[in-house]
């Protein structure tokens, strides 16, 4: 479990119920998780503290998820991203993948689906960390 503690996850969704449900689930897996309901707060936090993985909604007031992802990827291209959205369309999925998103989940999703997506992201992060250590 402690091997996951170095993985830092930023969780952004303007629906507090989503962050309240996901945070404890991810923390039980040993990840460090910070949650945000406002994209500007999340972006400011990311500027001062880089995260390994971003889980974000798309449709939010202010900076939307796509703009948020774009800013994050400019600052730290290696950060993995998972999009969760209630507005899943082929167009938003395509745009997400063009931004370098690893996974795209439509709401409502099952906890197992998000855990699988996080596991895929962590595997990719770990592989990159191991390659950097060599």
N, C-alpha and C positions, 0 to 999 in steps of 0.2 A: 504493500500500500504506500509506503513512504517513497517509493520510486516515482510516484505521480506528483508528489508535493512540489517538485520544481516546475510543473506545468501550470502556467498562470492563464486563467480564462476570464475574459471580460464578457459579461452577459448584458445585452441591451435590448429591452423591449418596453414599449410604453404602457403595456398592460402589466401592472404589478403582480397579478396572479401568476403570470408566466415565470417571472424571476423568482417568486416565492416558492414555486413548485420545483424549479430546476436547480436552484442553488444547493439545497441540502442533498439532493441526489448526486450532484457532481462532487460535493465536498465529502460525501461518504466514500467516494472512489479515491479520495486522497488529493484532489485538485485544489489549488488556491483559486477562489472565485470572488470576483467583485461584480455587483449588479448595479445597473443604471436604468432609469425610466426616461431620462432626457438625453438625447444624442449629444448635445453640446457638452454636458457634464462628462459623458463617456469619452468624448474626443479630447477634452482637456486633460482627463486622467491618463489617457493613452499617450499624450504628448510628454507627460512627466514620468510615466512608468510603462514601458513596453510589455505587451502581453503576447503569449505564444499563440493563443487561439481567441478568436472573436466569434461570439454567437449573437447574431443581430436580427431584429425584425426589419422589414423594409419600409412600411408605411408608418411614419411618425411625424409629429409636428416639428417644425424647425428643419434641422438637417435630416433628410430621410436616410434610410439604410444604405442606399446605393452611394450617395454622396459621402456618408460616413466611411463605407468600405474603401472608396476611392482615396480619401484622405489617409486612412490607416495604411493602405498599400503603398502610398507615396512615401510615408515615413519609415515603414518597415515592411518591405515586400515579402519577407519570409513568414510573416504572421499568417497563420491558417484562418480560414473563415467558414462559418456555417450560417446559412440564411434560414430563418424560420418566418413564415408569412401566412397570413390569412388571405392574401391576394396573389395566390400562385397562378401564373399564366406561363405559357411557353415563352413569351417575350421577357417577362421578369426573370425566368430561369436562365434564359440565354444571356441576358445582360449580366446576371450574377456570375455566371461562369466566365464571361469575358473579363470580369473584374478579378478573376482568380479565386472564386469561391470553390471550396472543396465539395460541399454538400448543400443541397437545397431541399428543405422540408416544408410541406404545406401544413398549416394548422387546420384542425387539431391533429397533433401527432401523438404517437404513443411514446412513453418514456424510453422504451427499448429502442425506438428509431433514433432518438437523439443520442442515446448512449452508444449505439453503433457508429453514428457519425463522429462522435467525439473520439471513439476508439480509433477510427481510421485516421483522424487528424493527429492524434497522439503518436500513432505508429509512424506517420510521416515526419513529425517533429523530432522524434527519437532518432530516426534514421539520419536526418540532417545533422543532429547533434553529434552522433557517432562519427559521421564523415568529417565533421569539423574537428573532432578530437584526434583524428588519425594524422 
